Amino acid sequence: MKTYTKVSLVKALEKIRDQGWIPTGRSNNDGGVGNTLEDLLGIEENNLPLPNAAEWELKAQKKATTSLVTLFHMEPSPRAFKFVPSILLPEFGWEHQ
């Protein structure tokens, strides 16, 4: 599996962007856009709660969608920092009811 630094990831994404329209490699798949991006970057598909490009989690979606993007499923590492409840939640979110 390929590992990216911030600089190499940005360059790889720019190279993909410069290719123009790229049809999804996985039609009839809700995650097809993200899977296609991972395929183009050489990132293996997995369901691990870990970033998929160095320290970044890539997110992609279809242009015409009403789907929400999930940014956090769980507290990111290091958990002792309490990043979500202390920084993101008060500014951008609300407690789960």
VMD Tcl script that draws the C-alpha trace (Angstrom):
set ca {
  {0.00 0.00 0.00}
  {1.20 3.48 -0.83}
  {1.90 5.99 1.93}
  {1.57 9.72 1.30}
  {3.04 12.80 2.88}
  {0.94 15.96 2.70}
  {2.98 17.23 -0.27}
  {2.86 13.95 -2.20}
  {-0.89 13.56 -1.55}
  {-1.63 17.06 -2.86}
  {0.49 16.37 -5.97}
  {-1.28 13.05 -6.56}
  {-4.71 14.70 -6.19}
  {-3.69 17.48 -8.60}
  {-2.58 14.86 -11.11}
  {-5.95 13.11 -10.82}
  {-7.76 16.45 -11.17}
  {-5.77 17.25 -14.31}
  {-7.04 14.03 -15.95}
  {-10.50 15.57 -16.21}
  {-13.65 13.50 -15.93}
  {-12.99 9.98 -14.66}
  {-15.93 7.56 -14.65}
  {-16.36 5.56 -11.48}
  {-14.79 2.14 -11.50}
  {-17.58 0.83 -9.31}
  {-20.98 1.77 -10.68}
  {-24.11 1.00 -8.67}
  {-22.08 1.39 -5.48}
  {-22.92 4.14 -3.00}
  {-19.24 4.46 -2.13}
  {-18.10 4.18 -5.74}
  {-16.74 7.73 -5.95}
  {-14.56 7.30 -2.87}
  {-13.53 3.80 -3.94}
  {-12.52 5.13 -7.36}
  {-10.42 7.86 -5.74}
  {-8.72 5.30 -3.50}
  {-8.09 3.07 -6.54}
  {-6.49 5.97 -8.42}
  {-4.28 6.72 -5.42}
  {-3.34 3.06 -4.92}
  {-4.93 2.94 -1.46}
  {-6.30 -0.44 -0.41}
  {-9.96 -0.48 0.63}
  {-10.57 -1.26 4.28}
  {-13.08 -0.56 7.01}
  {-10.57 0.36 9.66}
  {-11.21 3.50 11.74}
  {-7.84 4.90 10.61}
  {-6.87 7.61 8.13}
  {-6.40 6.22 4.62}
  {-3.75 8.66 3.39}
  {-0.97 9.31 5.91}
  {-2.78 11.25 8.65}
  {-5.77 12.28 6.52}
  {-9.05 10.52 5.91}
  {-10.17 11.12 2.34}
  {-13.81 11.98 1.71}
  {-15.53 12.02 -1.68}
  {-19.11 12.11 -2.89}
  {-21.17 12.53 -6.01}
  {-21.76 16.09 -7.17}
  {-25.56 15.94 -7.11}
  {-26.26 14.33 -3.74}
  {-28.16 15.17 -0.61}
  {-26.10 12.74 1.47}
  {-24.28 14.10 4.48}
  {-20.54 13.56 4.90}
  {-19.53 11.86 8.13}
  {-16.35 13.49 9.35}
  {-15.95 11.65 12.66}
  {-17.14 8.22 13.73}
  {-15.14 8.12 16.92}
  {-12.68 10.17 18.91}
  {-9.45 10.37 16.88}
  {-6.10 9.48 18.42}
  {-4.80 10.45 20.87}
  {-8.09 10.06 22.72}
  {-6.78 11.68 25.89}
  {-6.73 15.01 24.02}
  {-10.55 14.85 23.71}
  {-10.44 16.75 20.41}
  {-14.08 16.15 19.44}
  {-15.79 17.08 22.75}
  {-13.45 19.92 23.67}
  {-12.89 21.62 20.29}
  {-15.23 20.45 17.53}
  {-18.43 19.73 19.46}
  {-18.84 23.17 21.10}
  {-18.11 24.98 17.84}
  {-19.75 22.80 15.17}
  {-21.94 20.12 16.72}
  {-24.26 18.99 19.46}
  {-24.34 16.20 22.02}
  {-25.88 12.90 20.89}
  {-29.34 12.53 22.42}
}
mol new
graphics top color blue
foreach p $ca { graphics top sphere $p radius 0.5 }
foreach p [lrange $ca 0 end-1] q [lrange $ca 1 end] { graphics top cylinder $p $q radius 0.2 }
display resetview
